[in-house]
Amino acid sequence: MSDLELLAVQILGREYKLRCRPEEHEPLTLAAQRLDAEMRAIRATGKALSTERVAIMAALNIAHELLQMQASLTELQVRLSEKIHNLQVSVDNFLGTEETI
């Protein structure tokens, strides 16, 4: 744990201090900036929401976005696997072999 350093991030004008490894500084800073932007956008809607409620809404929005991206990635992986299989079949047919992977 001695390789952990203190990182300060700002979210909705409040400072949060995190202990992390040096290589995690940039990704955590970017994550904090993304969360801050999402929370500010929700707060800008003009509805009187508590900070806790704004944070929950932001977390839900970001989690939803992540799940959509994961589903898209899975779909792309399936399509790529199918294309690779079809190419393998084509190559095997061209070479006159019947065995496919």
N, C-alpha and C positions, 0 to 999 in steps of 0.2 A: 504493500500500500504506500510505500515511501515515494513511488513514482507519480503519485497523484498530485495535481496542482489545482489551485483555486481559479475558477473561471466565473466572472461576473457577467450576467446577461440582463437586459432590460426588457420587461414585458409590461405593457400599459403603464409606463412611467415608473414602475417599481423595479428595484434591483434584486436579483436572485443570484446567490453564490452557489456554485456547483463544484464538487470535487471530481476531477476526471483526469485521464491520462492526456499528455500533450497532443497526441494524434487525434483526440476526440474534440479538441477546442473548436476547430472550424465546423465540423458537422453539427455540434451542439449549438454553436452561435447561429448557424443557418436555420436550425430547427426553432430556436427562440425567436428569430426574426420572422419566420413563417407564422408562428403562433401569434406573435404580436400583431402582425398585419391582419390575420384572420379576426382576432379579437377587436381590433380597431374598426374593421369593416362592419362587424356586427353591432358594435356600440354606435357607429355612425348612422345606423338605421333610424335613430331618434327615439327608439323605444326605451323606456326607463327600466333597464335590467341591472341586476346586481352583478358585481364582478364575477362572482361564482357562477351565475347563470350564463354570462358571456363566455366564461372559460369552458363550461360544459357544451354550449352550442358550438364553439370553435373546435373543441375536441371531436364532437360528433361530425362536423363538416370535414375535418381532416381525416378521420377514420373512414368515413364514407368514400372520400376520394381515394384513399389507400386501397380499400376493398375493390373499387372499380378498376384501379390500375392492376391489381393482382389478377382479377378476372380477365382483363385484356391480355396480360402477359401469359396466362395459362392458355387462352385461346390461340395466341400467336405460337406458343410452343407446340401445341397440337398440330396446327397447320404446317409448321416447319417440319415436324416429324413425318407428317403425311407426304410432304414434298420430297423429303430425303428418301423415304421408302419408295416412292414412285420413281425417283431417279435411279435408285439401286435396281429396281425391277427393269427399267429401261436399259441400263448398262448390262445387266445380266442377259437380257434378251438379245442385245446387240452382240455380245460376246458368245452367245450360244450356250450359256450355262443356265441350268434350271434352278440352281440353289440361290435363294435370296436370304438376306439377313433379316 
